[in-house]
Structures are given as structure tokens and as C-alpha cells.
Amino acid sequence: MSDQSPNDPKWLDEFEDLANRQLEDGSSCEQVHPVVESWFNKILEGEPPPSRPSIMQAMACLSTEVLHSAPEELVESLMEVMDEDDLVVWVEHILLIGRAFEIGLRSGDLDDL
């Protein structure tokens, strides 16, 4: 795993490289990726989607559950570069981005797909 901070969008490079290795040439991801990347960069520049406190609490609980159900080898590797609290926050940020992505899809922010 990279030594880069989860706050630095470059940490996603590893996942993009993995996706590129797994996808066949000419994949539709080549057309979709620039739209998603542009949306993602805008999301990182702004505030997270507004949420009621109960939603934020539920997402924190879900983050803990995701972490507890993750493969032990993955958690051990991640714990080499961050402590447990940072790892939970990182998972929570991933879920928050997923929530923002769903909101973006529903609101038409990603209609260029």
C-alpha cells in the first residue's frame, strides 16, 4: 500500500492502475472515467453532501462494520500505514464519496455518462 495520505487524491492511483490491468482494451470505462474523474475532483474541492446527524452516525457505524468484515490481511496491511481510528475515517470517507456519487447520479450531475 502507498505511503500517501487518504486526503491526497493521488492515493487512488493504485486503484486506477488495478482497474486498468483488469479491464480489457476498449472498455466503456475509458469513456466513463473522465466524467467520473471530473465529478470526483469537484466533490473533493467542496463540502460533503449535507446529512442529518443520524445519517452521519449510521455511516460511522457502517464504516466500523465494513472494517470488521474486511479480510484480515487487508486490515493488517492498512494498519502498517495508519492507526485504527484513521482507517475507520478512511472507510467512512469512501462511503461518503459513494453516497455523494449516488446523489450525483440521481440529481443528474453525471448525466454525461
N, CA, C and O atoms as a printed pandas DataFrame, in Angstrom:
     atom_number atom_name residue_name chain_id  residue_number  x_coord  y_coord  z_coord
0              1         N          MET        A               1    0.851   -1.172    0.000
1              2        CA          MET        A               1    0.000    0.000    0.000
2              3         C          MET        A               1    0.890    1.227    0.000
3              4         O          MET        A               1    1.986    1.202    0.561
4              5         N          SER        A               2    0.451    2.248   -0.595
5              6        CA          SER        A               2    1.175    3.502   -0.737
6              7         C          SER        A               2    1.298    4.222    0.599
7              8         O          SER        A               2    0.484    4.031    1.503
8              9         N          ASP        A               3    2.337    5.057    0.705
9             10        CA          ASP        A               3    2.524    5.869    1.904
10            11         C          ASP        A               3    1.758    7.175    1.826
11            12         O          ASP        A               3    1.881    8.009    2.723
12            13         N          GLN        A               4    0.972    7.376    0.784
13            14        CA          GLN        A               4    0.276    8.641    0.611
14            15         C          GLN        A               4   -0.928    8.735    1.527
15            16         O          GLN        A               4   -1.526    7.729    1.906
16            17         N          SER        A               5   -1.265    9.957    1.872
17            18        CA          SER        A               5   -2.385   10.239    2.758
18            19         C          SER        A               5   -3.713   10.022    2.046
19            20         O          SER        A               5   -3.820   10.285    0.848
20            21         N          PRO        A               6   -4.742    9.537    2.776
21            22        CA          PRO        A               6   -6.065    9.411    2.158
22            23         C          PRO        A               6   -6.644   10.766    1.744
23            24         O          PRO        A               6   -7.582   10.814    0.949
24            25         N          ASN        A               7   -6.098   11.870    2.273
25            26        CA          ASN        A               7   -6.564   13.198    1.893
26            27         C          ASN        A               7   -5.992   13.648    0.557
27            28         O          ASN        A               7   -6.463   14.631   -0.014
28            29         N          ASP        A               8   -4.981   12.944    0.049
29            30        CA          ASP        A               8   -4.356   13.267   -1.222
30            31         C          ASP        A               8   -5.004   12.398   -2.296
31            32         O          ASP        A               8   -4.887   11.174   -2.241
32            33         N          PRO        A               9   -5.694   13.011   -3.285
33            34        CA          PRO        A               9   -6.400   12.194   -4.277
34            35         C          PRO        A               9   -5.485   11.243   -5.048
35            36         O          PRO        A               9   -5.974   10.311   -5.687
36            37         N          LYS        A              10   -4.187   11.454   -5.003
37            38        CA          LYS        A              10   -3.261   10.561   -5.702
38            39         C          LYS        A              10   -3.277    9.152   -5.107
39            40         O          LYS        A              10   -2.788    8.214   -5.736
40            41         N          TRP        A              11   -3.836    8.989   -3.896
41            42        CA          TRP        A              11   -3.901    7.655   -3.302
42            43         C          TRP        A              11   -4.763    6.727   -4.140
43            44         O          TRP        A              11   -4.652    5.506   -4.027
44            45         N          LEU        A              12   -5.622    7.295   -4.981
45            46        CA          LEU        A              12   -6.482    6.473   -5.832
46            47         C          LEU        A              12   -5.738    5.894   -7.037
47            48         O          LEU        A              12   -6.264    5.015   -7.721
48            49         N          ASP        A              13   -4.525    6.374   -7.304
49            50        CA          ASP        A              13   -3.765    5.894   -8.460
50            51         C          ASP        A              13   -3.600    4.375   -8.439
51            52         O          ASP        A              13   -3.681    3.721   -9.479
52            53         N          GLU        A              14   -3.369    3.820   -7.251
53            54        CA          GLU        A              14   -3.203    2.362   -7.152
54            55         C          GLU        A              14   -4.447    1.635   -7.638
55            56         O          GLU        A              14   -4.350    0.629   -8.341
56            57         N          PHE        A              15   -5.630    2.150   -7.259
57            58        CA          PHE        A              15   -6.879    1.502   -7.644
58            59         C          PHE        A              15   -7.138    1.683   -9.134
59            60         O          PHE        A              15   -7.658    0.779   -9.789
60            61         N          GLU        A              16   -6.779    2.848   -9.673
61            62        CA          GLU        A              16   -6.938    3.065  -11.109
62            63         C          GLU        A              16   -6.030    2.115  -11.886
63            64         O          GLU        A              16   -6.435    1.544  -12.898
64            65         N          ASP        A              17   -4.792    1.951  -11.401
65            66        CA          ASP        A              17   -3.867    1.025  -12.063
66            67         C          ASP        A              17   -4.409   -0.402  -12.036
67            68         O          ASP        A              17   -4.324   -1.122  -13.031
68            69         N          LEU        A              18   -4.963   -0.805  -10.902
69            70        CA          LEU        A              18   -5.551   -2.142  -10.794
70            71         C          LEU        A              18   -6.706   -2.298  -11.778
71            72         O          LEU        A              18   -6.800   -3.312  -12.469
72            73         N          ALA        A              19   -7.587   -1.295  -11.844
73            74        CA          ALA        A              19   -8.720   -1.356  -12.768
74            75         C          ALA        A              19   -8.225   -1.430  -14.207
75            76         O          ALA        A              19   -8.767   -2.189  -15.010
76            77         N          ASN        A              20   -7.206   -0.653  -14.538
77            78        CA          ASN        A              20   -6.672   -0.670  -15.899
78            79         C          ASN        A              20   -6.097   -2.034  -16.258
79            80         O          ASN        A              20   -6.200   -2.471  -17.404
80            81         N          ARG        A              21   -5.492   -2.708  -15.286
81            82        CA          ARG        A              21   -4.948   -4.048  -15.552
82            83         C          ARG        A              21   -6.072   -5.063  -15.745
83            84         O          ARG        A              21   -5.916   -6.016  -16.509
84            85         N          GLN        A              22   -7.207   -4.869  -15.059
85            86        CA          GLN        A              22   -8.299   -5.831  -15.101
86            87         C          GLN        A              22   -9.243   -5.636  -16.284
87            88         O          GLN        A              22   -9.846   -6.598  -16.759
88            89         N          LEU        A              23   -9.374   -4.401  -16.764
89            90        CA          LEU        A              23  -10.317   -4.110  -17.841
90            91         C          LEU        A              23   -9.678   -4.371  -19.203
91            92         O          LEU        A              23   -8.484   -4.145  -19.404
92            93         N          GLU        A              24  -10.490   -4.843  -20.117
93            94        CA          GLU        A              24   -9.999   -5.082  -21.471
94            95         C          GLU        A              24   -9.837   -3.756  -22.200
95            96         O          GLU        A              24  -10.460   -2.755  -21.843
96            97         N          ASP        A              25   -8.977   -3.762  -23.243
97            98        CA          ASP        A              25   -8.829   -2.575  -24.074
98            99         C          ASP        A              25  -10.166   -2.229  -24.701
99           100         O          ASP        A              25  -10.953   -3.116  -25.033
100          101         N          GLY        A              26  -10.420   -0.950  -24.863
101          102        CA          GLY        A              26  -11.662   -0.517  -25.485
102          103         C          GLY        A              26  -12.849   -0.564  -24.539
103          104         O          GLY        A              26  -13.996   -0.452  -24.971
104          105         N          SER        A              27  -12.579   -0.728  -23.251
105          106        CA          SER        A              27  -13.656   -0.807  -22.270
106          107         C          SER        A              27  -14.429    0.500  -22.226
107          108         O          SER        A              27  -13.892    1.571  -22.510
108          109         N          SER        A              28  -15.704    0.392  -21.863
109          110        CA          SER        A              28  -16.513    1.599  -21.714
110          111         C          SER        A              28  -15.994    2.459  -20.577
111          112         O          SER        A              28  -16.303    3.649  -20.510
112          113         N          CYS        A              29  -15.214    1.879  -19.690
113          114        CA          CYS        A              29  -14.644    2.649  -18.585
114          115         C          CYS        A              29  -13.771    3.783  -19.122
115          116         O          CYS        A              29  -13.646    4.827  -18.481
116          117         N          GLU        A              30  -13.171    3.582  -20.288
117          118        CA          GLU        A              30  -12.343    4.636  -20.887
118          119         C          GLU        A              30  -13.180    5.871  -21.199
119          120         O          GLU        A              30  -12.678    6.993  -21.134
120          121         N          GLN        A              31  -14.438    5.675  -21.535
121          122        CA          GLN        A              31  -15.314    6.805  -21.831
122          123         C          GLN        A              31  -15.936    7.375  -20.562
123          124         O          GLN        A              31  -16.134    8.585  -20.460
124          125         N          VAL        A              32  -16.245    6.519  -19.600
125          126        CA          VAL        A              32  -16.903    6.944  -18.378
126          127         C          VAL        A              32  -15.914    7.592  -17.410
127          128         O          VAL        A              32  -16.255    8.546  -16.710
128          129         N          HIS        A              33  -14.710    7.080  -17.376
129          130        CA          HIS        A              33  -13.740    7.513  -16.372
130          131         C          HIS        A              33  -13.509    9.025  -16.354
131          132         O          HIS        A              33  -13.495    9.595  -15.263
132          133         N          PRO        A              34  -13.328    9.710  -17.477
133          134        CA          PRO        A              34  -13.104   11.170  -17.410
134          135         C          PRO        A              34  -14.278   11.924  -16.782
135          136         O          PRO        A              34  -14.069   12.915  -16.083
136          137         N          VAL        A              35  -15.496   11.470  -17.022
137          138        CA          VAL        A              35  -16.667   12.124  -16.435
138          139         C          VAL        A              35  -16.658   11.913  -14.923
139          140         O          VAL        A              35  -16.888   12.850  -14.159
140          141         N          VAL        A              36  -16.391   10.680  -14.495
141          142        CA          VAL        A              36  -16.360   10.365  -13.071
142          143         C          VAL        A              36  -15.194   11.099  -12.410
143          144         O          VAL        A              36  -15.341   11.625  -11.306
144          145         N          GLU        A              37  -14.049   11.138  -13.067
145          146        CA          GLU        A              37  -12.890   11.832  -12.511
146          147         C          GLU        A              37  -13.182   13.318  -12.311
147          148         O          GLU        A              37  -12.834   13.882  -11.274
148          149         N          SER        A              38  -13.811   13.947  -13.284
149          150        CA          SER        A              38  -14.154   15.360  -13.176
150          151         C          SER        A              38  -15.115   15.583  -12.006
151          152         O          SER        A              38  -14.930   16.508  -11.215
152          153         N          TRP        A              39  -16.145   14.730  -11.899
153          154        CA          TRP        A              39  -17.092   14.829  -10.794
154          155         C          TRP        A              39  -16.372   14.647   -9.464
155          156         O          TRP        A              39  -16.608   15.402   -8.520
156          157         N          PHE        A              40  -15.496   13.650   -9.386
157          158        CA          PHE        A              40  -14.765   13.337   -8.150
158          159         C          PHE        A              40  -13.900   14.519   -7.725
159          160         O          PHE        A              40  -13.873   14.875   -6.547
160          161         N          ASN        A              41  -13.201   15.122   -8.666
161          162        CA          ASN        A              41  -12.357   16.274   -8.332
162          163         C          ASN        A              41  -13.192   17.434   -7.802
163          164         O          ASN        A              41  -12.773   18.126   -6.874
164          165         N          LYS        A              42  -14.382   17.652   -8.389
165          166        CA          LYS        A              42  -15.277   18.710   -7.894
166          167         C          LYS        A              42  -15.749   18.397   -6.477
167          168         O          LYS        A              42  -15.807   19.287   -5.628
168          169         N          ILE        A              43  -16.084   17.141   -6.223
169          170        CA          ILE        A              43  -16.542   16.724   -4.892
170          171         C          ILE        A              43  -15.441   16.950   -3.861
171          172         O          ILE        A              43  -15.725   17.392   -2.747
172          173         N          LEU        A              44  -14.197   16.656   -4.209
173          174        CA          LEU        A              44  -13.092   16.832   -3.274
174          175         C          LEU        A              44  -12.855   18.298   -2.943
175          176         O          LEU        A              44  -12.377   18.620   -1.855
176          177         N          GLU        A              45  -13.185   19.187   -3.872
177          178        CA          GLU        A              45  -12.987   20.621   -3.651
178          179         C          GLU        A              45  -14.077   21.222   -2.765
179          180         O          GLU        A              45  -13.858   22.255   -2.132
180          181         N          GLY        A              46  -15.234   20.593   -2.714
181          182        CA          GLY        A              46  -16.358   21.144   -1.966
182          183         C          GLY        A              46  -16.583   20.440   -0.650
183          184         O          GLY        A              46  -15.729   19.712   -0.143
184          185         N          GLU        A              47  -17.752   20.681   -0.122
185          186        CA          GLU        A              47  -18.175   20.071    1.141
186          187         C          GLU        A              47  -18.871   18.741    0.860
187          188         O          GLU        A              47  -19.422   18.546   -0.223
188          189         N          PRO        A              48  -18.850   17.829    1.825
189          190        CA          PRO        A              48  -19.596   16.580    1.640
190          191         C          PRO        A              48  -21.091   16.877    1.574
191          192         O          PRO        A              48  -21.534   17.949    1.987
192          193         N          PRO        A              49  -21.869   15.924    1.054
193          194        CA          PRO        A              49  -23.309   16.161    0.975
194          195         C          PRO        A              49  -23.886   16.402    2.373
195          196         O          PRO        A              49  -23.485   15.754    3.340
196          197         N          PRO        A              50  -24.826   17.337    2.468
197          198        CA          PRO        A              50  -25.423   17.591    3.785
198          199         C          PRO        A              50  -26.136   16.341    4.288
199          200         O          PRO        A              50  -26.796   15.632    3.529
200          201         N          SER        A              51  -25.989   16.093    5.569
201          202        CA          SER        A              51  -26.582   14.893    6.159
202          203         C          SER        A              51  -27.109   15.194    7.549
203          204         O          SER        A              51  -26.538   15.986    8.298
204          205         N          ARG        A              52  -28.207   14.545    7.868
205          206        CA          ARG        A              52  -28.711   14.617    9.244
206          207         C          ARG        A              52  -27.698   13.911   10.151
207          208         O          ARG        A              52  -26.983   13.015    9.702
208          209         N          PRO        A              53  -27.636   14.312   11.423
209          210        CA          PRO        A              53  -26.719   13.644   12.359
210          211         C          PRO        A              53  -26.929   12.128   12.413
211          212         O          PRO        A              53  -25.967   11.376   12.570
212          213         N          SER        A              54  -28.172   11.679   12.285
213          214        CA          SER        A              54  -28.427   10.236   12.341
214          215         C          SER        A              54  -27.791    9.510   11.158
215          216         O          SER        A              54  -27.339    8.373   11.297
216          217         N          ILE        A              55  -27.757   10.164    9.990
217          218        CA          ILE        A              55  -27.113    9.553    8.823
218          219         C          ILE        A              55  -25.603    9.467    9.044
219          220         O          ILE        A              55  -24.981    8.453    8.730
220          221         N          MET        A              56  -25.025   10.530    9.582
221          222        CA          MET        A              56  -23.586   10.515    9.848
222          223         C          MET        A              56  -23.234    9.431   10.877
223          224         O          MET        A              56  -22.219    8.747   10.746
224          225         N          GLN        A              57  -24.077    9.284   11.891
225          226        CA          GLN        A              57  -23.841    8.244   12.891
226          227         C          GLN        A              57  -23.951    6.857   12.246
227          228         O          GLN        A              57  -23.134    5.978   12.520
228          229         N          ALA        A              58  -24.953    6.664   11.398
229          230        CA          ALA        A              58  -25.121    5.378   10.725
230          231         C          ALA        A              58  -23.927    5.076    9.826
231          232         O          ALA        A              58  -23.482    3.931    9.752
232          233         N          MET        A              59  -23.406    6.092    9.144
233          234        CA          MET        A              59  -22.247    5.878    8.279
234          235         C          MET        A              59  -21.011    5.523    9.099
235          236         O          MET        A              59  -20.204    4.694    8.678
236          237         N          ALA        A              60  -20.856    6.144   10.265
237          238        CA          ALA        A              60  -19.738    5.799   11.143
238          239         C          ALA        A              60  -19.861    4.349   11.608
239          240         O          ALA        A              60  -18.870    3.621   11.651
240          241         N          CYS        A              61  -21.076    3.934   11.954
241          242        CA          CYS        A              61  -21.295    2.538   12.361
242          243         C          CYS        A              61  -21.027    1.582   11.203
243          244         O          CYS        A              61  -20.404    0.536   11.388
244          245         N          LEU        A              62  -21.500    1.945   10.003
245          246        CA          LEU        A              62  -21.263    1.103    8.835
246          247         C          LEU        A              62  -19.766    0.997    8.538
247          248         O          LEU        A              62  -19.283   -0.069    8.157
248          249         N          SER        A              63  -19.041    2.088    8.709
249          250        CA          SER        A              63  -17.588    2.069    8.486
250          251         C          SER        A              63  -16.914    1.056    9.400
251          252         O          SER        A              63  -16.037    0.304    8.977
252          253         N          THR        A              64  -17.336    1.048   10.650
253          254        CA          THR        A              64  -16.785    0.091   11.609
254          255         C          THR        A              64  -17.122   -1.332   11.187
255          256         O          THR        A              64  -16.268   -2.218   11.249
256          257         N          GLU        A              65  -18.367   -1.558   10.756
257          258        CA          GLU        A              65  -18.769   -2.895   10.325
258          259         C          GLU        A              65  -17.985   -3.342    9.082
259          260         O          GLU        A              65  -17.558   -4.493    8.995
260          261         N          VAL        A              66  -17.801   -2.429    8.129
261          262        CA          VAL        A              66  -17.010   -2.751    6.927
262          263         C          VAL        A              66  -15.591   -3.137    7.328
263          264         O          VAL        A              66  -15.045   -4.124    6.836
264          265         N          LEU        A              67  -15.010   -2.366    8.210
265          266        CA          LEU        A              67  -13.646   -2.644    8.662
266          267         C          LEU        A              67  -13.566   -3.995    9.360
267          268         O          LEU        A              67  -12.630   -4.761    9.129
268          269         N          HIS        A              68  -14.536   -4.288   10.206
269          270        CA          HIS        A              68  -14.521   -5.565   10.940
270          271         C          HIS        A              68  -14.768   -6.766   10.029
271          272         O          HIS        A              68  -14.375   -7.884   10.361
272          273         N          SER        A              69  -15.413   -6.546    8.887
273          274        CA          SER        A              69  -15.672   -7.660    7.976
274          275         C          SER        A              69  -14.633   -7.747    6.848
275          276         O          SER        A              69  -14.689   -8.659    6.024
276          277         N          ALA        A              70  -13.696   -6.808    6.811
277          278        CA          ALA        A              70  -12.659   -6.816    5.772
278          279         C          ALA        A              70  -11.691   -7.971    6.011
279          280         O          ALA        A              70  -11.502   -8.402    7.149
280          281         N          PRO        A              71  -11.078   -8.470    4.938
281          282        CA          PRO        A              71  -10.088   -9.539    5.110
282          283         C          PRO        A              71   -8.962   -9.097    6.056
283          284         O          PRO        A              71   -8.458   -7.978    5.964
284          285         N          GLU        A              72   -8.594   -9.976    6.937
285          286        CA          GLU        A              72   -7.585   -9.653    7.956
286          287         C          GLU        A              72   -6.276   -9.174    7.329
287          288         O          GLU        A              72   -5.631   -8.264    7.850
288          289         N          GLU        A              73   -5.885   -9.786    6.211
289          290        CA          GLU        A              73   -4.634   -9.405    5.553
290          291         C          GLU        A              73   -4.694   -7.956    5.078
291          292         O          GLU        A              73   -3.705   -7.227    5.159
292          293         N          LEU        A              74   -5.857   -7.546    4.585
293          294        CA          LEU        A              74   -6.034   -6.171    4.126
294          295         C          LEU        A              74   -5.924   -5.195    5.296
295          296         O          LEU        A              74   -5.222   -4.187    5.216
296          297         N          VAL        A              75   -6.625   -5.509    6.380
297          298        CA          VAL        A              75   -6.599   -4.638    7.553
298          299         C          VAL        A              75   -5.179   -4.538    8.099
299          300         O          VAL        A              75   -4.727   -3.447    8.448
300          301         N          GLU        A              76   -4.472   -5.663    8.178
301          302        CA          GLU        A              76   -3.099   -5.649    8.683
302          303         C          GLU        A              76   -2.204   -4.774    7.817
303          304         O          GLU        A              76   -1.383   -4.016    8.335
304          305         N          SER        A              77   -2.359   -4.875    6.503
305          306        CA          SER        A              77   -1.549   -4.051    5.596
306          307         C          SER        A              77   -1.853   -2.570    5.791
307          308         O          SER        A              77   -0.942   -1.743    5.826
308          309         N          LEU        A              78   -3.124   -2.243    5.917
309          310        CA          LEU        A              78   -3.503   -0.843    6.107
310          311         C          LEU        A              78   -3.035   -0.322    7.461
311          312         O          LEU        A              78   -2.657    0.843    7.580
312          313         N          MET        A              79   -3.058   -1.177    8.478
313          314        CA          MET        A              79   -2.638   -0.766    9.823
314          315         C          MET        A              79   -1.132   -0.496    9.886
315          316         O          MET        A              79   -0.648    0.114   10.840
316          317         N          GLU        A              80   -0.399   -0.950    8.875
317          318        CA          GLU        A              80    1.032   -0.644    8.819
318          319         C          GLU        A              80    1.273    0.825    8.498
319          320         O          GLU        A              80    2.329    1.369    8.821
320          321         N          VAL        A              81    0.293    1.469    7.861
321          322        CA          VAL        A              81    0.477    2.863    7.440
322          323         C          VAL        A              81   -0.470    3.831    8.137
323          324         O          VAL        A              81   -0.339    5.043    7.962
324          325         N          MET        A              82   -1.426    3.325    8.927
325          326        CA          MET        A              82   -2.341    4.215    9.656
326          327         C          MET        A              82   -2.866    3.498   10.882
327          328         O          MET        A              82   -2.866    2.269   10.942
328          329         N          ASP        A              83   -3.317    4.276   11.869
329          330        CA          ASP        A              83   -3.891    3.632   13.055
330          331         C          ASP        A              83   -5.364    3.312   12.804
331          332         O          ASP        A              83   -5.928    3.698   11.781
332          333         N          GLU        A              84   -5.977    2.602   13.750
333          334        CA          GLU        A              84   -7.348    2.123   13.550
334          335         C          GLU        A              84   -8.345    3.268   13.365
335          336         O          GLU        A              84   -9.247    3.178   12.531
336          337         N          ASP        A              85   -8.184    4.342   14.141
337          338        CA          ASP        A              85   -9.108    5.477   14.006
338          339         C          ASP        A              85   -9.025    6.078   12.607
339          340         O          ASP        A              85  -10.052    6.378   12.000
340          341         N          ASP        A              86   -7.798    6.259   12.088
341          342        CA          ASP        A              86   -7.636    6.801   10.735
342          343         C          ASP        A              86   -8.221    5.861    9.691
343          344         O          ASP        A              86   -8.789    6.304    8.694
344          345         N          LEU        A              87   -8.079    4.566    9.926
345          346        CA          LEU        A              87   -8.615    3.576    8.997
346          347         C          LEU        A              87  -10.145    3.641    8.956
347          348         O          LEU        A              87  -10.740    3.565    7.881
348          349         N          VAL        A              88  -10.772    3.780   10.108
349          350        CA          VAL        A              88  -12.233    3.900   10.155
350          351         C          VAL        A              88  -12.675    5.171    9.430
351          352         O          VAL        A              88  -13.649    5.150    8.679
352          353         N          VAL        A              89  -11.963    6.274    9.652
353          354        CA          VAL        A              89  -12.302    7.531    8.979
354          355         C          VAL        A              89  -12.120    7.391    7.477
355          356         O          VAL        A              89  -12.929    7.910    6.707
356          357         N          TRP        A              90  -11.073    6.699    7.048
357          358        CA          TRP        A              90  -10.819    6.487    5.622
358          359         C          TRP        A              90  -11.982    5.710    4.997
359          360         O          TRP        A              90  -12.472    6.082    3.931
360          361         N          VAL        A              91  -12.425    4.633    5.656
361          362        CA          VAL        A              91  -13.558    3.856    5.154
362          363         C          VAL        A              91  -14.810    4.730    5.136
363          364         O          VAL        A              91  -15.598    4.670    4.192
364          365         N          GLU        A              92  -14.993    5.541    6.178
365          366        CA          GLU        A              92  -16.142    6.440    6.224
366          367         C          GLU        A              92  -16.111    7.429    5.056
367          368         O          GLU        A              92  -17.150    7.738    4.473
368          369         N          HIS        A              93  -14.930    7.916    4.719
369          370        CA          HIS        A              93  -14.805    8.833    3.571
370          371         C          HIS        A              93  -15.165    8.121    2.263
371          372         O          HIS        A              93  -15.803    8.711    1.391
372          373         N          ILE        A              94  -14.763    6.877    2.127
373          374        CA          ILE        A              94  -15.122    6.117    0.925
374          375         C          ILE        A              94  -16.637    5.978    0.829
375          376         O          ILE        A              94  -17.217    6.166   -0.241
376          377         N          LEU        A              95  -17.276    5.651    1.948
377          378        CA          LEU        A              95  -18.737    5.534    1.950
378          379         C          LEU        A              95  -19.399    6.883    1.662
379          380         O          LEU        A              95  -20.414    6.945    0.968
380          381         N          LEU        A              96  -18.829    7.950    2.191
381          382        CA          LEU        A              96  -19.367    9.284    1.952
382          383         C          LEU        A              96  -19.256    9.654    0.476
383          384         O          LEU        A              96  -20.170   10.259   -0.085
384          385         N          ILE        A              97  -18.145    9.293   -0.150
385          386        CA          ILE        A              97  -17.996    9.534   -1.586
386          387         C          ILE        A              97  -19.022    8.705   -2.356
387          388         O          ILE        A              97  -19.598    9.180   -3.335
388          389         N          GLY        A              98  -19.250    7.472   -1.916
389          390        CA          GLY        A              98  -20.277    6.639   -2.550
390          391         C          GLY        A              98  -21.659    7.252   -2.413
391          392         O          GLY        A              98  -22.458    7.220   -3.349
392          393         N          ARG        A              99  -21.935    7.807   -1.249
393          394        CA          ARG        A              99  -23.231    8.474   -1.038
394          395         C          ARG        A              99  -23.339    9.699   -1.950
395          396         O          ARG        A              99  -24.376    9.919   -2.575
396          397         N          ALA        A             100  -22.276   10.488   -2.025
397          398        CA          ALA        A             100  -22.279   11.662   -2.905
398          399         C          ALA        A             100  -22.429   11.229   -4.363
399          400         O          ALA        A             100  -23.082   11.914   -5.150
400          401         N          PHE        A             101  -21.825   10.091   -4.724
401          402        CA          PHE        A             101  -21.926    9.573   -6.086
402          403         C          PHE        A             101  -23.371    9.210   -6.411
403          404         O          PHE        A             101  -23.880    9.533   -7.485
404          405         N          GLU        A             102  -24.024    8.530   -5.463
405          406        CA          GLU        A             102  -25.436    8.173   -5.672
406          407         C          GLU        A             102  -26.291    9.434   -5.810
407          408         O          GLU        A             102  -27.159    9.508   -6.679
408          409         N          ILE        A             103  -26.042   10.420   -4.953
409          410        CA          ILE        A             103  -26.780   11.684   -5.038
410          411         C          ILE        A             103  -26.529   12.341   -6.398
411          412         O          ILE        A             103  -27.454   12.859   -7.023
412          413         N          GLY        A             104  -25.270   12.315   -6.852
413          414        CA          GLY        A             104  -24.920   12.891   -8.153
414          415         C          GLY        A             104  -25.614   12.179   -9.298
415          416         O          GLY        A             104  -26.061   12.822  -10.248
416          417         N          LEU        A             105  -25.710   10.870   -9.222
417          418        CA          LEU        A             105  -26.405   10.112  -10.263
418          419         C          LEU        A             105  -27.893   10.455  -10.287
419          420         O          LEU        A             105  -28.484   10.637  -11.352
420          421         N          ARG        A             106  -28.487   10.538   -9.101
421          422        CA          ARG        A             106  -29.922   10.826   -9.022
422          423         C          ARG        A             106  -30.264   12.257   -9.435
423          424         O          ARG        A             106  -31.328   12.512  -10.000
424          425         N          SER        A             107  -29.347   13.192   -9.146
425          426        CA          SER        A             107  -29.636   14.604   -9.429
426          427         C          SER        A             107  -29.268   15.010  -10.855
427          428         O          SER        A             107  -29.568   16.126  -11.278
428          429         N          GLY        A             108  -28.627   14.119  -11.589
429          430        CA          GLY        A             108  -28.255   14.440  -12.962
430          431         C          GLY        A             108  -26.868   15.013  -13.117
431          432         O          GLY        A             108  -26.484   15.388  -14.225
432          433         N          ASP        A             109  -26.098   15.094  -12.037
433          434        CA          ASP        A             109  -24.746   15.631  -12.112
434          435         C          ASP        A             109  -23.845   14.774  -13.001
435          436         O          ASP        A             109  -22.820   15.252  -13.488
436          437         N          LEU        A             110  -24.214   13.539  -13.212
437          438        CA          LEU        A             110  -23.411   12.620  -14.019
438          439         C          LEU        A             110  -24.148   12.175  -15.272
439          440         O          LEU        A             110  -23.899   11.088  -15.792
440          441         N          ASP        A             111  -25.047   13.009  -15.752
441          442        CA          ASP        A             111  -25.834   12.655  -16.945
442          443         C          ASP        A             111  -24.982   12.488  -18.201
443          444         O          ASP        A             111  -25.444   11.894  -19.174
444          445         N          ASP        A             112  -23.762   12.993  -18.204
445          446        CA          ASP        A             112  -22.881   12.841  -19.356
446          447         C          ASP        A             112  -22.424   11.399  -19.528
447          448         O          ASP        A             112  -21.805   11.058  -20.536
448          449         N          LEU        A             113  -22.728   10.548  -18.542
449          450        CA          LEU        A             113  -22.367    9.136  -18.688
450          451         C          LEU        A             113  -23.175    8.547  -19.811
451          452         O          LEU        A             113  -23.036    7.362  -20.116
